[in-house]
């Protein structure tokens, strides 16, 4: 399944909480309605990203596990 996105954040080599911090920074710069794709390989980031999305003006469009990576598609509301 292909999901359109506007910006890609590759945080595959970043340890927690860096992927979540970078996600916030990227979303702050993006326009409302834009979609951010976040790629991470750290399992601990899953809960952090989910919590971030639920506490901020954004929507988790899709979450996918691809082999050892996790892909999050986050829409800024």
Secondary structure, DSSP 4 states (H G I P E B T S, - for coil): -----SEEEEETTPPTTHHHHHHHHHHHHSPTT-EEEEEE--THHHHHHHHHHHTTTEEEEEEEEETTEEEEEEEE-
